[in-house]
Amino acid sequence: MTLQHLDPAQSPGRQAPGAWKLAPGRALTLSPRQAGALQVVYGEVWATFDGPHSGPPNDLGDRVVRAGERLCVKAGQHVVVESWRSDAPAFFSWDPMQSPVAAARAMGAGGPAGSCP
């Protein structure tokens, strides 16, 4: 998976070492080959999962993830993320889940798209 690398010069006063920067108005599609968790370090991220969705009829796969929260993404799943705020970037990290057992536990069964324990 390739991502836009954090450039501290592009965000005066806002730095998040080891995190990826998602600028306002920019969207990024994640399609991991390995399950993992997107952890929001600063700001808020709006995430939209591809379907079909197994939740209630009004569940369109959209989630807002705030700083300190994480979003689990299954291997092969597609999710589009963008900064929730139009005037500020969001910073996030991506942590692959190393073992299939850990990934299965983290993803749970029957929960809404992106739910993590």
C-alpha positions in Angstrom: 0.0 0.0 0.0 1.4 3.4 -0.9 0.5 6.6 0.8 1.4 10.3 0.7 4.3 10.7 3.1 4.0 13.2 5.9 5.8 16.5 5.0 6.1 18.7 8.2 6.9 21.7 6.0 3.3 21.5 4.6 1.7 21.8 8.0 3.2 24.6 10.0 2.6 24.0 13.7 1.1 20.6 13.1 3.5 17.6 13.1 2.9 14.0 13.8 6.1 12.0 13.5 5.6 8.6 11.9 2.1 9.4 10.6 0.7 10.0 7.2 -0.9 13.4 6.3 -4.3 13.6 4.7 -4.7 17.2 3.4 -8.2 18.8 3.3 -10.0 18.2 0.1 -7.8 15.1 -0.7 -9.1 11.5 -0.7 -7.2 8.3 -0.5 -8.3 4.8 -1.3 -7.0 2.0 0.9 -7.0 -1.5 -0.6 -4.7 -3.5 1.7 -3.4 -6.9 0.9 -3.2 -7.6 4.6 -5.7 -6.7 7.3 -4.7 -3.7 9.4 -5.9 -0.8 11.5 -5.9 2.9 10.6 -5.2 4.9 13.8 -6.1 8.6 13.7 -3.4 10.6 15.4 -4.6 14.1 14.8 -7.9 15.5 13.5 -10.8 13.4 12.1 -11.2 11.1 9.1 -14.3 10.4 7.1 -14.1 6.8 5.8 -16.5 5.1 3.3 -16.4 1.4 2.9 -17.4 -0.4 -0.3 -20.5 -2.6 0.0 -22.5 -4.6 0.5 -23.1 -3.5 4.0 -24.5 -5.9 6.7 -25.8 -3.3 9.1 -29.1 -1.5 9.3 -30.8 -0.5 6.0 -29.5 3.1 6.4 -25.8 2.0 6.8 -24.0 3.2 3.7 -20.6 2.3 5.1 -19.6 5.8 6.3 -17.7 6.3 9.5 -16.1 9.3 11.2 -13.0 8.3 13.1 -11.6 10.8 15.6 -8.1 11.2 17.1 -7.3 8.3 19.3 -9.7 6.0 17.5 -8.9 3.2 15.0 -10.6 1.7 12.0 -10.1 -1.9 11.1 -9.8 -2.8 7.4 -9.9 -6.4 6.2 -7.5 -7.7 3.5 -9.0 -6.9 0.1 -11.6 -4.5 1.4 -11.7 -1.0 -0.1 -12.2 2.2 2.0 -11.9 5.8 0.9 -10.6 8.2 3.6 -10.5 12.0 3.7 -10.1 14.7 6.3 -13.5 15.3 8.0 -12.7 19.0 8.3 -12.4 21.2 5.2 -9.9 23.5 6.9 -7.5 21.2 8.6 -5.5 18.0 7.7 -5.8 14.7 9.5 -2.8 12.5 10.4 -3.0 8.7 10.7 -0.9 5.7 11.0 -1.4 2.3 9.4 -0.6 -0.8 11.4 -0.8 -4.2 9.6 -2.1 -7.1 11.6 0.6 -9.7 11.7 -1.2 -12.9 12.1 -4.5 -14.2 10.6 -5.7 -15.1 14.1 -5.1 -11.6 15.4 -6.8 -10.1 12.3 -9.9 -12.4 12.8 -10.2 -11.4 16.5 -9.8 -7.7 15.7 -12.4 -7.8 12.9 -15.0 -9.6 14.9 -18.0 -11.3 13.3 -21.1 -9.4 12.2 -20.0 -6.0 13.4 -20.4 -2.9 11.2 -17.7 -2.2 8.6 -14.5 -1.0 10.2 -15.5 -1.8 13.8 -12.5 -2.7 16.0 -12.6 -4.0 19.6 
